[in-house]
């Protein structure tokens, strides 16, 4: 297949470029959160052509801004997207991040389509930062000021990744698909993915894994704490007309989130994880008689052990991604002050929580029984509180302690 600048210019005249959409899935819940937008060329003679085959020609022809504008106009006009809360991600070619007019043009296109820029993520490769970093920073800050989120794409494949992370105000870190596709076969790739996800968690960035093709990959990414996944496991890029079907599809839970797996007596097989220590810690986590969980800064469950799931009479999958107030609504008024103080960096231990219903568990205990609650702030390497570790014990099984008054 031979394509040149003449073909590209003809394609613009015939309006042959269209957006395609690949699902972005929250790994903990299997829920659709949005789409990455990909350009496709519907060639009159050759049919659908992927961007790798024509983007270099478009860039060389000086028409990359025109292509971006055409694609965005069609994306922002797509009714199934405008009338929803789904997010969109779109890639910029490296030279575009040096164009001072780009943010205003993106904002104008969004305004014409009545699409809020707070739902748009701009993906930037490390190459875009190499030529003129100060200029790229100025354009990126303009995009952020207009409400866009920024993602560093293909992380780990460039030459100065850690420096680049500090250069721009990024919100997301994308794990390159080449590492994800090999992570279940190559220990080195597993370590790289684990390190990237851990780095994202440590500096407060969402992590997005590209190239997710198997349940095994999705399960491992979920266990590592990766936030979002995209790839053929969840769907190939599709046209705007196919969006309603993708929105209506049921959640695609990975094996480690399924209720059956969460309720099973057997331990989760962690032999393929990159660190043996993690397997040991998870065995302790699930084996203790106390209920344990970790809440992020939005007070959503990131992890829950089996004991707490039993106490709340809900499978683990029914916790992940939910807020604590949604799961333990009746006892939450007693718990909330201590959890919020933990977010401010203050520990609390031995707090008595009185239950009031006739069901067993933290949410609604038996005959007004008591539970002992402890909340501990979790910090990253910089000392910032990134969440709260919560421990719950039946007071009858614990040594007597005094209730602590709310400071």
C-alpha positions in Angstrom: 0.0 0.0 0.0 1.6 3.3 -1.1 0.1 6.6 0.1 1.5 10.1 -0.5 0.6 13.7 0.2 -1.6 13.8 -2.9 -3.8 11.0 -1.4 -4.0 12.8 1.9 -5.1 16.1 0.4 -7.7 14.3 -1.7 -8.9 12.6 1.5 -9.4 15.9 3.2 -11.4 17.2 0.2 -13.6 14.1 0.2 -14.0 14.1 4.0 -12.6 10.6 4.5 -11.1 10.9 8.0 -13.3 9.8 10.9 -12.9 9.2 14.7 -13.0 5.6 16.1 -13.4 4.9 19.8 -11.7 2.3 22.0 -13.2 1.6 25.5 -11.5 2.6 28.7 -12.4 0.3 31.5 -12.0 0.8 35.3 -10.3 -2.5 36.3 -11.7 -2.7 39.8 -15.3 -2.5 38.7 -15.3 -3.5 35.0 -17.2 -0.3 34.3 -16.8 1.8 31.1 -15.4 5.2 32.0 -14.8 6.6 28.5 -13.0 6.2 25.2 -9.7 6.9 23.6 -10.2 8.6 20.2 -8.3 7.2 17.3 -8.3 8.6 13.7 -9.2 6.3 10.8 -9.0 7.0 7.1 -12.0 5.5 5.2 -10.2 5.4 1.9 -12.4 5.3 -1.2 -10.5 2.4 -2.7 -8.5 0.7 0.2 -11.1 0.9 2.9 -10.2 1.5 6.5 -6.6 2.6 7.1 -5.0 2.7 10.6 -3.3 5.9 11.8 0.2 4.4 11.8 0.0 4.2 8.0 -1.0 7.8 7.4 -0.2 10.0 10.4 3.5 10.4 9.3 2.3 11.6 5.8 -0.2 14.0 7.4 2.5 15.4 9.6 5.0 15.7 6.7 2.3 17.5 4.7 1.8 20.1 7.4 -1.8 19.0 7.9 -1.7 17.5 11.4 -3.6 20.4 12.9 -6.3 20.2 10.2 -6.7 16.5 10.9 -7.0 17.0 14.7 -9.6 19.8 14.1 -11.7 17.6 11.8 -11.6 14.6 14.2 -12.5 16.8 17.2 -15.4 18.5 15.4 -16.9 15.0 14.7 -16.1 13.7 18.2 -17.7 16.7 20.0 -20.8 16.4 17.8 -21.4 12.7 18.6 -24.7 12.7 20.5 -24.1 9.5 22.5 -21.0 11.3 24.0 -22.4 14.8 24.5 -25.3 13.5 26.5 -23.3 11.3 28.9 -20.6 11.6 31.5 -18.0 9.5 29.6 -14.5 10.9 29.3 -12.5 11.1 26.1 -8.7 10.8 25.5 -7.0 12.0 22.4 -3.4 11.9 21.2 -1.4 14.9 20.1 1.5 14.6 17.7 4.7 16.0 19.2 4.9 19.2 17.1 1.3 20.1 18.1 2.4 20.7 21.7 4.5 23.5 20.5 1.6 25.3 18.8 0.4 28.2 21.0 -2.9 28.4 19.1 -3.8 24.7 19.8 -5.6 25.2 23.2 -7.9 27.9 21.9 -8.8 25.9 18.8 -9.6 22.8 20.9 -11.7 25.0 23.2 -13.6 26.5 20.3 -14.4 23.1 18.8 -15.6 21.8 22.2 -17.8 24.9 22.7 -19.5 24.4 19.3 -20.3 20.8 20.3 -21.3 21.7 23.8 -18.7 19.3 25.2 -17.1 20.2 28.5 -13.3 20.2 28.4 -13.2 18.8 31.9 -14.1 15.4 30.3 -11.2 15.6 27.8 -7.7 14.1 28.4 -4.8 15.1 26.1 -2.2 12.4 25.7 1.3 13.5 25.2 4.4 11.4 24.3 7.8 12.1 25.8 9.1 13.0 22.3 6.9 16.1 22.5 9.0 17.4 25.4 12.4 17.0 23.8 12.6 19.8 21.3 11.4 22.9 23.2 10.4 22.1 26.8 9.5 25.7 27.9 7.2 26.1 24.9 5.6 22.7 25.5 5.1 23.6 29.2 3.3 26.9 28.2 0.9 25.1 25.8 0.2 22.3 28.4 -0.5 24.8 31.1 -3.0 26.6 28.8 -4.7 23.3 28.2 -4.9 22.6 31.9 -6.3 26.1 32.6 -9.1 25.4 30.2 -10.0 22.2 32.1 -8.3 19.5 30.1 -6.4 16.6 31.9 -2.9 15.6 30.7 -1.6 12.1 30.3 2.0 11.0 29.6 1.7 8.4 27.0 4.0 5.4 26.3 5.8 5.9 29.7 9.1 4.1 30.0 9.9 4.0 26.3 11.6 7.5 26.3 15.1 8.5 27.4 14.3 10.8 30.4 10.9 9.6 31.8 11.4 10.7 35.4 12.5 14.2 34.5 9.5 14.5 32.1 7.1 13.6 34.8 8.1 16.7 36.7 8.1 18.9 33.6 4.3 19.1 33.1 1.3 18.9 35.4 0.2 15.4 34.4 -2.9 13.7 35.7 -2.4 10.2 34.2 0.5 7.8 33.4 0.0 5.3 30.5 1.8 2.0 30.7 3.0 1.1 27.2 1.2 -1.8 25.6 4.4 -3.6 24.7 5.1 -4.2 28.4 1.5 -5.1 29.2 1.3 -7.7 26.5 4.4 -9.5 27.7 3.9 -9.1 31.5 2.5 -12.6 32.1 5.4 -14.2 30.2 8.4 -12.0 31.0 9.5 -11.3 34.6 11.3 -8.2 33.4 8.1 -6.8 31.9 6.2 -7.6 35.0 8.7 -5.6 37.1 8.5 -2.7 34.7 4.7 -2.6 34.8 4.7 -3.0 38.6 7.2 -0.1 38.9 5.2 2.2 36.7 2.0 1.5 38.5 3.7 2.0 41.9 5.3 5.2 40.7 1.9 6.5 39.6 0.4 5.6 43.0 3.3 7.3 44.8 2.9 10.6 43.1 -0.9 10.6 42.9 -1.4 9.9 39.2 -4.0 7.6 37.6 -2.4 4.7 35.7 -3.8 3.4 32.4 -2.6 0.1 30.9 -2.7 -0.1 27.1 -2.8 -3.4 25.1 -4.8 -5.5 27.6 -5.7 -8.6 25.6 -6.2 -11.4 28.2 -8.0 -12.0 31.5 -4.7 -12.9 33.1 -3.2 -9.5 32.2 -6.3 -7.7 33.5 -6.3 -9.7 36.8 -2.6 -9.0 37.3 -3.0 -5.3 36.6 -5.9 -5.1 39.0 -3.9 -6.8 41.7 -1.1 -4.3 41.1 -3.5 -1.4 41.6 -3.7 -0.1 38.0 -6.7 2.1 37.6 -7.8 1.8 33.9 -7.3 -0.7 31.1 -7.8 -0.6 27.4 -7.2 -3.2 24.7 -8.9 -5.9 22.6 -10.1 -7.7 25.8 -12.6 -4.9 26.2 -13.1 -4.0 22.6 -11.5 -3.0 19.4 -11.8 0.6 18.1 -15.3 1.2 16.8 -17.3 3.9 15.0 -19.5 6.5 16.7 -22.6 4.5 15.7 -21.4 1.6 17.8 -21.0 3.7 21.0 -24.6 3.0 22.4 -23.9 -0.7 22.2 -20.7 -0.4 24.1 -22.3 1.8 26.7 -25.1 -0.7 27.2 -22.8 -3.7 27.6 -22.5 -5.2 31.1 -19.4 -4.5 33.2 -16.4 -6.7 32.2 -15.0 -7.8 35.6 -11.6 -9.4 35.7 -11.2 -12.7 37.6 -9.7 -11.1 40.7 -12.9 -8.9 41.1 -15.5 -11.6 40.5 -17.7 -12.4 43.5 -17.1 -16.1 43.1 -13.3 -15.5 43.4 -13.8 -13.1 46.3 -15.9 -15.6 48.2 -13.8 -18.7 47.5 -12.0 -20.3 50.4 -8.8 -20.9 48.4 -6.2 -18.1 48.3 -5.7 -16.1 45.2 -2.8 -17.5 43.2 -0.1 -14.8 43.3 2.7 -16.9 41.9 2.9 -14.7 38.8 3.3 -11.5 40.8 6.8 -9.8 40.5 7.5 -9.8 44.2 7.2 -12.8 46.6 6.8 -10.5 49.5 3.5 -9.2 48.1 2.1 -12.8 48.1 3.2 -13.1 51.7 1.5 -9.8 52.7 -1.7 -10.7 50.9 -1.8 -14.1 52.7 -1.5 -12.2 56.0 -4.1 -9.7 54.9 -6.7 -12.3 54.1 -5.7 -14.6 57.0 -6.2 -12.3 60.0 -9.4 -12.5 62.0 -9.8 -8.7 61.8 -11.5 -6.9 59.0 -9.1 -4.8 56.9 -9.5 -2.4 54.1 -7.7 0.5 52.4 -9.6 3.7 51.4 -8.2 6.2 48.9 -8.5 10.0 49.4 -12.0 9.9 48.0 -12.9 7.3 50.6 -13.4 4.6 48.0 -12.4 1.0 48.7 -9.2 0.1 47.0 -8.8 -3.2 48.7 -10.8 -5.3 51.2 -9.9 -8.6 52.9 -12.3 -11.5 53.1 -13.0 -11.0 56.8 -14.4 -7.5 56.3 -16.3 -8.6 53.2 -18.0 -11.3 55.4 -18.6 -8.8 58.2 -20.4 -6.5 55.8 -22.2 -9.4 54.2 -21.0 -8.3 50.7 -18.6 -9.9 48.3 -15.3 -8.1 47.8 -16.4 -7.0 44.3 -19.3 -5.1 45.8 -16.9 -3.0 47.8 -14.2 -2.0 45.2 -14.8 1.4 43.7 -17.6 2.2 46.1 -17.4 4.8 48.8 -17.5 3.7 52.5 -20.6 5.7 53.1 -22.4 3.7 50.4 -21.4 0.4 51.8 -21.8 1.0 55.6 -24.4 3.8 55.5 -25.9 3.1 58.9 -22.6 3.1 60.9 -20.9 5.7 58.7 -21.8 8.7 60.9 -19.9 7.0 63.8 -16.9 6.1 61.6 -16.6 9.2 59.4 -14.9 11.6 61.9 -12.1 9.2 62.5 -11.5 8.4 58.9 -11.4 12.0 57.9 -9.0 12.8 60.7 -6.8 10.0 59.4 -6.8 11.8 56.0 -5.4 14.8 57.9 -2.6 12.6 59.2 -4.0 11.7 62.7 -4.2 8.0 63.8 -7.1 6.6 65.9 -7.2 3.2 67.6 -9.7 1.3 69.8 -12.7 3.3 68.7 -16.0 1.6 69.8 -18.6 1.4 67.1 -22.1 0.4 68.2 -24.2 -1.7 65.8 -28.0 -1.4 65.8 -29.6 -4.0 63.6 -30.3 -7.7 63.7 -27.8 -8.7 61.0 -24.2 -9.6 61.7 -21.3 -7.4 60.6 -19.9 -3.9 60.6 -22.9 -2.5 58.8 -25.5 -4.0 61.1 -24.4 -6.1 64.0 -26.3 -8.4 66.3 -28.1 -7.4 69.5 -26.3 -4.0 69.7 -22.8 -5.5 69.8 -19.7 -3.4 69.6 -16.8 -3.3 67.2 -13.4 -1.8 67.7 -12.2 0.5 64.9 -8.7 1.7 64.1 -7.8 4.2 61.3 -4.2 4.8 60.2 -3.1 7.4 57.6 -1.1 5.9 54.7 1.7 8.0 53.3 3.8 8.0 50.2 7.6 8.5 50.1 7.1 12.3 50.2 5.1 12.0 53.5 1.8 12.9 51.8 -1.4 11.1 53.0 -2.7 9.0 50.1 -5.4 7.1 51.9 -6.5 5.4 55.1 -5.9 1.8 56.4 -8.9 0.7 58.5 -9.0 -2.2 60.9 -12.2 -3.6 62.4 -12.5 -6.2 65.2 -15.3 -7.7 67.1 -14.9 -6.3 70.7 -15.7 -9.8 72.1 -12.6 -11.2 70.3 -10.3 -8.3 71.2 -8.6 -7.2 74.4 -10.6 -4.6 76.3 -9.8 -1.0 75.4 -11.1 2.4 76.3 -13.1 4.3 73.7 -11.2 7.4 72.5 -13.2 10.6 72.5 -13.2 12.6 69.2 -10.5 15.2 69.6 
